[in-house]
């Protein structure tokens, strides 16, 4: 009976999907993220920082549409875990964002896989961008899951909700860590 109510609530709330009316990226967000990316290192090219910023801000909107995203993210997770949705868990956002951003072939940045609260109930995954050769702890979190397709970004050290560490096995899997 309990499972019935979970499914009933999930179906009811499925109408609360987060629809994106065409791609729209606020110019001030592009400017701010570009500035934050340039601050990662002296060798960060402005044109690459700007392209990265635009793509990091716009691609989550594409993913939200592709996933048929439902707000809030925890409800979307419930729908996935009950088999009503196929994709959109935080690690899947990270996989898709990592592949997309890596496909830009930018020379100013390295991408890393971040995991917060590893092994806990609120474990969370996201992409972390660092200046080429930079350390994980100097990076900027690129988190499209947290606000359902609207990018959240912050320095790793400035994220009050999570304690981030690098997941080296995932970073290596995506070829984002060089030895």
C-alpha positions, 0 to 999 in steps of 0.5 A, a space after each residue: 500500500 505504501 508503494 502505491 502512495 509513493 507512485 501516486 504522489 510521483 505521478 501527481 507531481 510529474 506534472 510539475 516538470 521544469 520546462 525550459 522555454 528555449 535556451 536562455 542564458 543571462 549575460 551577467 551570469 556569463 560575465 560572472 562565471 567567465 570572471 571566476 574562471 579567469 581567476 583560476 589562473 594567469 594562463 586562462 584564456 579569456 575566450 576559453 573562459 567565456 566559451 566554457 561559461 556559456 556552455 556550462 550555463 546553457 547545457 544544463 537547460 538542454 539536459 533538463 529537457 532531455 531528462 524531462 526534469 521534474 522539480 525539485 531534484 529529489 522528486 526527480 530522483 524518486 521518479 528515477 528510483 521507482 522506474 518512472 524516469 530513466 535519467 537525471 541523478 546527480 552522477 548522470 548530470 555529472 557524466 553528461 556535463 563532463 562529456 560535453 565540457 570535455 568535448 570543447 577541447 579547451 586548453 586552459 582547463 582540466 575537469 575533475 570529478 567531485 564527490 561530496 559526503 561520500 558514503 552518506 545518505 546525501 552523497 552528491 557528485 558534480 564536475 569541478 573545473 580547475 586551471 590547467 594543472 591546478 589542484 582539485 581544491 582550487 577548483 570551481 564546482 559546476 553543479 547543474 543538478 542542485 537547482 534543476 538545470 539552472 547552474 550552481 557554481 562556487 569555489 569548492 571551499 565556498 560551498 556551504 552545503 557539501 564537503 567536496 573531495 576528488 573521486 580520482 577513479 571517475 576523473 581518470 575514467 573520463 581522462 581528466 587527470 594526467 599522471 
